[in-house]
Amino acid sequence: MELVCPAGTPASLRAAVDAGAHSIYCGFADDTNARNFPGLNFSRPEMADGIAYAHARGAKVLVAINTFPRAGETELWHRAVSDAEALGADAVILADLGLIAHAAERHPSLRRHLSVQAAAANPDVINFHASAFGVKRVVLPRVLTVDEIASINRDIDVETEVFVFGGLCVMAEGRCSLSSYISGKSPNMNGVCSPASHVAYAEEDGELAARLGGYTIHRTPAQAPAPYPTLCKGCFKVGTRTGYVFEDPASLDASELLPALARAGVTALKIEGRQRSRAYVAQVVRNFRQAVEALAEGREVPLGTLARLTEGQAATAGAYNKIWR
């Protein structure tokens, strides 16, 4: 299976390639990608250099242009698709229906993948994108069981890509608007969740308060690790109980499910984390490359080596093993 790895910076791209990534996904430094954080992403010259570096070592580069263009302001998104093709990208990862149609019409030779932001989770919607716009691969939302993924693969003719490691979002995959309630900005429209410009920390009564847009999201004891204040993983007081209301801090780790995902017909395994450091990226990619090679050679898949890189030092198989309906 193809190992698709994140890169938020040129250094992370090189680290991922050197660690064994088959493909890298990354984006331009603007509103067109869903990880539009300050200090991350690629200028056009950096993207050209990154693609050349990857291609020289046999790896592909997939450019994520997976936010939703604002009405009347599509030029930025159209230019991103055009530039990705001109710079030699192996594919673009798109979410917006209008932008997919534009890419199919104006850039027919450019391979198109359907982003998880499109939240395509059944054969009907996937087959529509394939037949209408020539989409070759869909990134499935993290809300499906392995059996459901196998069922979808039996009814479609495009490749499927699934997340296997990294942060988890709340269930409406690709449709998160939570941070916009506080900051006015959301991943889908602005490419940023809980923007750093709206984050503030303050020492109060022996604790560190982490705030987003003026609202206290976390309080941690002095000297304790302080999390970044995202609303979905905020620790709040509700009645007499204090805890994580929406979602616990835990990372997805589907290492144990790689053989099952292969049998389910999955083409590519995706690692989350374009905002992570190059050291994190290198270690996770190296571990999963070993696992993929072991799987291909019929050897036992190595497990349990990434625990210290998980969010909150906790991991879950998420919806892959879900028992709820």
Solvent accessible surface area in square Angstrom, and as a share of the most:
residue,aa,sasa,rsa
1,M,59,0.26
2,E,33,0.15
3,L,0,0.00
4,V,0,0.00
5,C,0,0.00
6,P,0,0.00
7,A,0,0.00
8,G,2,0.01
9,T,38,0.22
10,P,33,0.21
11,A,26,0.20
12,S,3,0.02
13,L,1,0.00
14,R,104,0.38
15,A,21,0.16
16,A,0,0.00
17,V,12,0.07
18,D,96,0.50
19,A,12,0.09
20,G,14,0.14
21,A,7,0.05
22,H,55,0.24
23,S,0,0.00
24,I,0,0.00
25,Y,14,0.05
26,C,0,0.00
27,G,0,0.00
28,F,0,0.00
29,A,61,0.47
30,D,26,0.14
31,D,34,0.18
32,T,0,0.00
33,N,0,0.00
34,A,4,0.03
35,R,50,0.18
36,N,35,0.18
37,F,41,0.17
38,P,102,0.64
39,G,78,0.75
40,L,33,0.16
41,N,10,0.05
42,F,0,0.00
43,S,47,0.31
44,R,62,0.23
45,P,93,0.59
46,E,68,0.30
47,M,0,0.00
48,A,34,0.27
49,D,100,0.52
50,G,5,0.05
51,I,5,0.03
52,A,61,0.47
53,Y,49,0.18
54,A,0,0.00
55,H,79,0.35
56,A,80,0.62
57,R,129,0.47
58,G,71,0.68
59,A,5,0.04
60,K,104,0.44
61,V,0,0.00
62,L,4,0.02
63,V,0,0.00
64,A,1,0.01
65,I,0,0.00
66,N,12,0.06
67,T,0,0.00
68,F,37,0.15
69,P,24,0.15
70,R,67,0.25
71,A,103,0.80
72,G,82,0.79
73,E,90,0.40
74,T,54,0.31
75,E,104,0.47
76,L,43,0.21
77,W,1,0.00
78,H,57,0.26
79,R,103,0.38
80,A,0,0.00
81,V,0,0.00
82,S,45,0.29
83,D,33,0.17
84,A,0,0.00
85,E,62,0.28
86,A,88,0.68
87,L,45,0.22
88,G,34,0.32
89,A,12,0.09
90,D,44,0.23
91,A,0,0.00
92,V,0,0.00
93,I,3,0.02
94,L,1,0.00
95,A,6,0.05
96,D,30,0.16
97,L,90,0.45
98,G,49,0.47
99,L,2,0.01
100,I,1,0.00
101,A,35,0.27
102,H,27,0.12
103,A,0,0.00
104,A,23,0.18
105,E,129,0.58
106,R,155,0.57
107,H,23,0.10
108,P,92,0.58
109,S,107,0.69
110,L,8,0.04
111,R,81,0.30
112,R,20,0.07
113,H,3,0.01
114,L,1,0.00
115,S,1,0.01
116,V,13,0.08
117,Q,20,0.09
118,A,14,0.11
119,A,37,0.29
120,A,1,0.01
121,A,32,0.25
122,N,71,0.36
123,P,32,0.20
124,D,114,0.59
125,V,47,0.27
126,I,2,0.01
127,N,57,0.29
128,F,95,0.40
129,H,13,0.06
130,A,28,0.22
131,S,99,0.64
132,A,51,0.39
133,F,32,0.13
134,G,25,0.24
135,V,4,0.02
136,K,103,0.44
137,R,8,0.03
138,V,1,0.00
139,V,1,0.00
140,L,2,0.01
141,P,6,0.04
142,R,21,0.08
143,V,34,0.20
144,L,14,0.07
145,T,19,0.11
146,V,20,0.12
147,D,112,0.58
148,E,46,0.21
149,I,1,0.01
150,A,19,0.15
151,S,46,0.30
152,I,9,0.05
153,N,28,0.14
154,R,179,0.65
155,D,84,0.43
156,I,14,0.07
157,D,149,0.77
158,V,21,0.12
159,E,55,0.24
160,T,1,0.00
161,E,1,0.01
162,V,2,0.01
163,F,10,0.04
164,V,0,0.00
165,F,1,0.00
166,G,1,0.01
167,G,9,0.09
168,L,26,0.13
169,C,49,0.29
170,V,32,0.18
171,M,103,0.46
172,A,63,0.49
173,E,11,0.05
174,G,9,0.09
175,R,117,0.43
176,C,26,0.16
177,S,54,0.35
178,L,37,0.18
179,S,1,0.01
180,S,39,0.25
181,Y,175,0.67
182,I,36,0.18
183,S,15,0.10
184,G,58,0.56
185,K,81,0.34
186,S,7,0.05
187,P,13,0.08
188,N,15,0.08
189,M,80,0.36
190,N,30,0.15
191,G,0,0.00
192,V,9,0.05
193,C,34,0.20
194,S,0,0.00
195,P,7,0.04
196,A,49,0.38
197,S,95,0.62
198,H,59,0.26
199,V,26,0.15
200,A,58,0.45
201,Y,101,0.38
202,A,34,0.26
203,E,156,0.70
204,E,48,0.22
205,D,149,0.77
206,G,60,0.58
207,E,65,0.29
208,L,46,0.23
209,A,0,0.00
210,A,1,0.01
211,R,56,0.20
212,L,0,0.00
213,G,32,0.31
214,G,62,0.60
215,Y,134,0.51
216,T,47,0.27
217,I,1,0.01
218,H,10,0.04
219,R,118,0.43
220,T,18,0.10
221,P,88,0.55
222,A,59,0.46
223,Q,182,0.81
224,A,39,0.31
225,P,126,0.79
226,A,42,0.32
227,P,51,0.32
228,Y,92,0.35
229,P,0,0.00
230,T,29,0.17
231,L,22,0.11
232,C,17,0.10
233,K,20,0.08
234,G,0,0.00
235,C,39,0.23
236,F,46,0.19
237,K,150,0.64
238,V,89,0.51
239,G,65,0.63
240,T,142,0.83
241,R,156,0.57
242,T,87,0.50
243,G,10,0.10
244,Y,74,0.28
245,V,71,0.41
246,F,101,0.42
247,E,29,0.13
248,D,89,0.46
249,P,35,0.22
250,A,16,0.12
251,S,1,0.01
252,L,3,0.01
253,D,35,0.18
254,A,0,0.00
255,S,11,0.07
256,E,130,0.58
257,L,26,0.13
258,L,0,0.00
259,P,40,0.25
260,A,23,0.17
261,L,0,0.00
262,A,39,0.30
263,R,190,0.69
264,A,8,0.06
265,G,44,0.42
266,V,8,0.04
267,T,45,0.26
268,A,0,0.00
269,L,0,0.00
270,K,10,0.04
271,I,1,0.00
272,E,12,0.05
273,G,1,0.01
274,R,9,0.03
275,Q,73,0.33
276,R,67,0.24
277,S,69,0.44
278,R,146,0.53
279,A,72,0.56
280,Y,20,0.08
281,V,1,0.00
282,A,15,0.12
283,Q,43,0.19
284,V,0,0.00
285,V,0,0.00
286,R,116,0.42
287,N,28,0.14
288,F,3,0.01
289,R,68,0.25
290,Q,92,0.41
291,A,4,0.03
292,V,8,0.04
293,E,68,0.30
294,A,0,0.00
295,L,41,0.21
296,A,85,0.66
297,E,112,0.50
298,G,71,0.69
299,R,130,0.47
300,E,159,0.71
301,V,15,0.08
302,P,59,0.37
303,L,85,0.42
304,G,68,0.65
305,T,77,0.45
306,L,7,0.04
307,A,66,0.51
308,R,160,0.58
309,L,32,0.16
310,T,8,0.04
311,E,51,0.23
312,G,55,0.53
313,Q,128,0.57
314,A,44,0.34
315,A,59,0.45
316,T,51,0.30
317,A,24,0.19
318,G,21,0.20
319,A,7,0.05
320,Y,13,0.05
321,N,90,0.46
322,K,41,0.17
323,I,167,0.85
324,W,130,0.46
325,R,223,0.81
